């Protein structure tokens, strides 16, 4: 779980806590990839339940949950998910994603 410490225990604000957490998780993800692992960061979480389950203090703000591991073979998925996972990927052309101005 990625948690931002938004203030010290004494109450001093830490305005860059969320940015710092993002940087640390980005570097963690790069290192995991270098080590042959995959990461999947998730934000669709019930933060109140998570905060209560881990008894987090007021100054600790959970921001993300990250799964880390190896990728299993797609044939372990249901047929529909296997088809989606193994389907050819199509990338949009850059000019459909970015507005270039001269």
LINLIN-V955346 format. One record per residue. RES is the residue in three letters. SS is DSSP state (a for helix, b for strand, c for the rest). PHI is phi in whole degrees, -180 to 180 (none if undefined). PSI is psi in whole degrees, 0 to 359 (NA if undefined). Layout:
# LINLIN-V955346
RES|SS|PHI|PSI  RES|SS|PHI|PSI
This chain:
# LINLIN-V955346
UNK|c|none|137  UNK|b|-96|119  UNK|b|-123|130  UNK|b|-95|128  UNK|b|-89|96  UNK|c|-76|346  UNK|b|-156|161  UNK|c|-73|166  UNK|c|-59|337  UNK|c|-84|354  UNK|c|101|1  UNK|c|-71|126  UNK|b|-65|147  UNK|c|-124|83  UNK|c|-65|342  UNK|c|-104|13  UNK|a|-58|316  UNK|a|-69|321  UNK|a|-63|314  UNK|a|-60|319  UNK|a|-63|317  UNK|a|-60|317  UNK|a|-63|316  UNK|a|-66|321  UNK|a|-71|327  UNK|a|-64|314  UNK|a|-68|324  UNK|a|-59|316  UNK|a|-64|318  UNK|a|-64|316  UNK|a|-66|320  UNK|a|-59|314  UNK|a|-61|318  UNK|a|-63|331  UNK|c|-90|7  UNK|c|84|16  UNK|c|-109|163  UNK|b|-119|149  UNK|b|-122|149  UNK|b|-138|110  UNK|b|-91|139  UNK|b|-128|140  UNK|c|-122|349  UNK|c|-81|67  UNK|c|-125|150  UNK|c|-80|94  UNK|a|-63|326  UNK|a|-64|316  UNK|a|-64|319  UNK|a|-64|316  UNK|a|-60|316  UNK|a|-69|318  UNK|a|-61|325  UNK|c|-101|6  UNK|c|50|50  UNK|c|-76|139  UNK|c|-68|163  UNK|c|-57|328  UNK|c|-86|3  UNK|b|-110|116  UNK|b|-112|110  UNK|b|-69|133  UNK|b|-118|331  UNK|b|-159|157  UNK|b|-120|134  UNK|b|-122|122  UNK|b|-88|138  UNK|b|-130|134  UNK|b|175|196  UNK|c|-104|163  UNK|c|-94|128  UNK|c|-84|167  UNK|c|-65|140  UNK|a|-63|338  UNK|a|-70|355  UNK|a|-85|350  UNK|c|-84|166  UNK|c|-64|162  UNK|a|-58|316  UNK|a|-64|314  UNK|a|-68|324  UNK|a|-63|317  UNK|a|-61|317  UNK|a|-65|319  UNK|a|-68|324  UNK|a|-97|358  UNK|c|-65|147  UNK|c|-59|141  UNK|c|-89|139  UNK|c|-122|121  UNK|c|-94|141  UNK|c|-72|147  UNK|c|-63|150  UNK|a|-57|323  UNK|a|-69|348  UNK|a|-90|347  UNK|a|-107|332  UNK|c|-126|134  UNK|c|-93|113  UNK|c|-98|128  UNK|c|-117|143  UNK|c|-109|NA
